[in-house]
Amino acid sequence: MELPKSNTQFQEWVESFINGNKDFVYIENDRYHNKLFGISFEIPRDWYILTYNDFDNAFNQQALVGEFEHFKNELYQCISQPSLLISKYSPASEEHNGIISPVVNFSIIAKEPEFRGLTLTEYADLLESENPLGYNMLKNFRITNKGRLFKKDGFEVILYETEYLFEHIETDTAVMVEMYVWNIDFGDFFLDFSMTECKGRGQFAKQDFQNIIESIRF
């Protein structure tokens, strides 16, 4: 099987596969299954699966740093949509309106030619880079802890703990949120789990995040 050479081609390739394999991705008994990549993991009970429209709305409503805010539309074109996006609370819930819900963003990233020679640690270090893979567009973003490599079912895994200032474009309030970025070296791909909670607003989910990682099966 010939692999796509960019993430744009990768998305088109996946869409082509899906058209002929309607059960390519499914959720059963609170587990996400991806038959194309042979990966599955648990989804916390009663969490919500978000749509691409939810992802679009969340991206557009978050204030970014300086010039990134002015070029948000262009930046959005460089960002791959997640393979799965889940939230503890429904974005349509009036009861939880204004609450920064814990969220998990799972993405499958095709290794671009310039990334193929990178070790997993070097790839994870791109979080601080100036290119679109970096998170420097987030306000006050910083890495608070760089974990050590470990292996799960033969694949290298690393965790970087980070934080940034979340600011909604329609409100004057801002709050620090914690984001745990798990990267997995999966052959010709990187598997990315970005998991966000907000301790400042009493929204803790680190144990849920840990359970997801421990539940991964290849």
Wavefront OBJ file of the C-alpha trace (Angstrom):
o trace
v 0.000 0.000 0.000
v 1.443 3.376 -1.010
v 1.265 5.913 1.787
v 0.192 9.517 1.144
v 2.975 12.105 1.121
v 1.096 14.822 3.021
v -1.705 15.123 5.541
v -3.995 16.601 2.857
v -3.425 13.535 0.697
v -3.784 11.390 3.799
v -7.263 12.785 4.510
v -8.306 12.159 0.894
v -6.890 8.634 1.121
v -8.840 7.930 4.304
v -12.052 9.318 2.777
v -11.566 7.015 -0.216
v -11.112 4.053 2.115
v -14.198 5.004 4.132
v -16.361 5.136 0.999
v -15.707 1.437 0.459
v -15.638 0.454 4.137
v -18.588 1.915 6.007
v -17.567 0.242 9.272
v -14.015 1.576 9.095
v -14.549 3.530 12.342
v -17.162 2.656 14.924
v -17.879 2.919 18.634
v -19.048 -0.119 20.526
v -19.377 -0.688 24.271
v -17.733 2.670 25.036
v -14.714 1.895 22.828
v -13.513 3.703 19.730
v -12.404 1.276 16.985
v -10.400 2.185 13.890
v -10.075 -0.847 11.629
v -7.808 0.836 9.090
v -5.097 1.517 11.675
v -5.881 -1.353 14.002
v -6.294 0.791 17.109
v -8.978 1.003 19.758
v -9.371 2.704 23.144
v -11.994 3.420 25.763
v -14.207 6.495 25.761
v -15.183 7.663 29.264
v -18.774 6.726 29.997
v -21.306 9.523 29.353
v -18.795 11.705 27.476
v -19.954 13.311 24.223
v -18.620 12.756 20.724
v -18.242 16.133 19.035
v -18.790 16.882 15.350
v -16.466 18.719 12.971
v -18.826 21.704 13.308
v -18.211 21.648 17.063
v -14.469 21.611 16.360
v -14.827 24.549 13.946
v -16.841 26.561 16.462
v -14.396 25.891 19.298
v -11.435 26.953 17.153
v -13.129 30.134 15.975
v -14.240 31.153 19.479
v -10.803 30.889 21.095
v -8.598 33.990 21.064
v -5.085 33.382 19.729
v -1.819 35.255 20.167
v -1.283 38.476 18.197
v -1.039 37.988 14.448
v -2.337 34.412 14.716
v -5.758 35.868 15.584
v -5.714 38.017 12.437
v -4.749 35.080 10.225
v -6.975 32.517 11.943
v -8.662 31.383 8.723
v -5.309 30.716 7.061
v -4.024 28.932 10.155
v -7.129 26.748 10.277
v -6.317 25.423 6.790
v -2.981 24.104 8.147
v -4.558 22.210 11.027
v -5.776 18.674 10.480
v -9.234 17.924 11.784
v -9.223 15.379 14.601
v -9.987 11.725 14.020
v -12.043 11.823 17.214
v -13.035 14.698 19.487
v -14.824 13.996 22.760
v -16.001 16.237 25.593
v -17.169 15.587 29.131
v -20.080 17.969 28.610
v -22.275 18.613 25.605
v -21.542 21.972 23.920
v -25.306 22.411 23.551
v -25.955 22.040 27.288
v -27.320 25.208 28.921
v -26.559 23.694 32.322
v -22.837 23.700 31.543
v -22.771 26.954 29.597
v -19.576 28.850 30.421
v -17.824 25.786 31.831
v -14.526 24.834 30.192
v -15.240 21.170 29.591
v -12.473 18.550 29.669
v -11.777 17.540 26.061
v -9.793 14.837 24.267
v -8.580 15.415 20.701
v -7.247 12.293 18.956
v -5.460 12.823 15.638
v -3.596 10.580 13.198
v -0.751 12.506 11.573
v 0.948 11.206 8.444
v 4.700 11.670 8.661
v 5.548 14.391 6.182
v 8.902 13.778 4.399
v 10.658 16.343 6.590
v 9.438 14.572 9.739
v 10.231 10.975 8.814
v 13.737 11.098 10.249
v 12.654 12.584 13.569
v 12.739 10.621 16.786
v 9.566 10.743 18.871
v 11.211 13.163 21.304
v 12.216 15.462 18.444
v 8.656 15.352 17.113
v 7.228 16.150 20.548
v 9.618 19.094 20.821
v 7.824 20.656 17.858
v 5.164 21.731 20.355
v 7.431 24.713 20.991
v 8.244 25.341 17.332
v 7.190 28.255 15.145
v 5.527 26.073 12.509
v 1.816 25.082 12.503
v 2.573 21.918 14.495
v 3.612 24.146 17.377
v 1.310 25.593 19.974
v 2.880 29.027 20.094
v -0.385 30.500 18.806
v -1.908 29.758 22.234
v -1.606 32.515 24.815
v 1.054 31.996 27.505
v 1.706 28.479 26.237
v 4.509 26.611 27.973
v 5.644 23.052 28.583
v 5.615 22.305 32.302
v 7.032 18.779 32.162
v 8.665 16.601 29.526
v 8.124 12.946 30.261
v 10.394 10.049 29.419
v 9.912 7.643 26.553
v 8.241 4.352 27.337
v 6.848 1.553 25.212
v 3.318 0.261 24.872
v 2.830 -2.915 22.836
v 6.179 -2.215 21.176
v 5.403 1.402 20.181
v 7.213 4.384 21.686
v 5.075 6.795 23.730
v 5.888 10.132 25.346
v 3.868 12.609 27.434
v 4.411 16.364 27.552
v 2.459 18.314 30.162
v 1.631 21.868 29.124
v -0.562 24.822 30.041
v -1.901 27.920 28.312
v -4.269 30.826 28.863
v -7.724 30.129 27.467
v -9.618 33.230 26.419
v -13.000 33.259 24.718
v -13.359 35.944 22.032
v -16.785 36.972 23.334
v -15.897 37.268 27.032
v -13.451 39.292 29.088
v -12.486 36.367 31.300
v -9.407 34.214 30.832
v -8.255 31.137 32.701
v -5.241 28.833 32.616
v -5.946 25.332 31.336
v -3.773 22.230 31.478
v -3.136 20.182 28.350
v -1.513 16.747 28.333
v -0.080 15.809 24.936
v 0.559 12.106 24.383
v 2.489 11.217 21.213
v 2.882 7.682 19.871
v 5.317 6.691 17.099
v 3.152 4.455 14.910
v 5.350 3.558 11.962
v 4.589 5.992 9.136
v 2.283 7.980 11.407
v 2.218 9.811 14.706
v -0.795 9.281 16.944
v -1.568 12.412 18.962
v -3.800 12.605 22.011
v -4.256 16.199 23.256
v -6.199 16.160 26.522
v -7.323 19.343 28.240
v -8.696 20.041 31.717
v -9.170 23.242 33.740
v -8.136 22.934 37.366
v -8.852 26.629 37.960
v -12.547 25.996 37.278
v -12.685 22.674 39.113
v -12.751 20.594 35.925
v -10.451 17.653 36.640
v -10.103 14.747 34.215
v -6.500 13.538 34.480
v -7.577 10.099 35.694
v -9.963 9.803 32.735
v -7.068 10.720 30.437
v -4.805 8.124 32.031
v -7.518 5.474 31.672
v -7.802 6.218 27.956
v -4.067 5.796 27.384
v -3.944 2.579 29.409
v -6.906 1.205 27.437
v -5.238 1.588 24.015
v -4.994 -1.645 22.075
v -3.159 -2.155 18.788
l 1 2 3 4 5 6 7 8 9 10 11 12 13 14 15 16 17 18 19 20 21 22 23 24 25 26 27 28 29 30 31 32 33 34 35 36 37 38 39 40 41 42 43 44 45 46 47 48 49 50 51 52 53 54 55 56 57 58 59 60 61 62 63 64 65 66 67 68 69 70 71 72 73 74 75 76 77 78 79 80 81 82 83 84 85 86 87 88 89 90 91 92 93 94 95 96 97 98 99 100 101 102 103 104 105 106 107 108 109 110 111 112 113 114 115 116 117 118 119 120 121 122 123 124 125 126 127 128 129 130 131 132 133 134 135 136 137 138 139 140 141 142 143 144 145 146 147 148 149 150 151 152 153 154 155 156 157 158 159 160 161 162 163 164 165 166 167 168 169 170 171 172 173 174 175 176 177 178 179 180 181 182 183 184 185 186 187 188 189 190 191 192 193 194 195 196 197 198 199 200 201 202 203 204 205 206 207 208 209 210 211 212 213 214 215 216 217 218
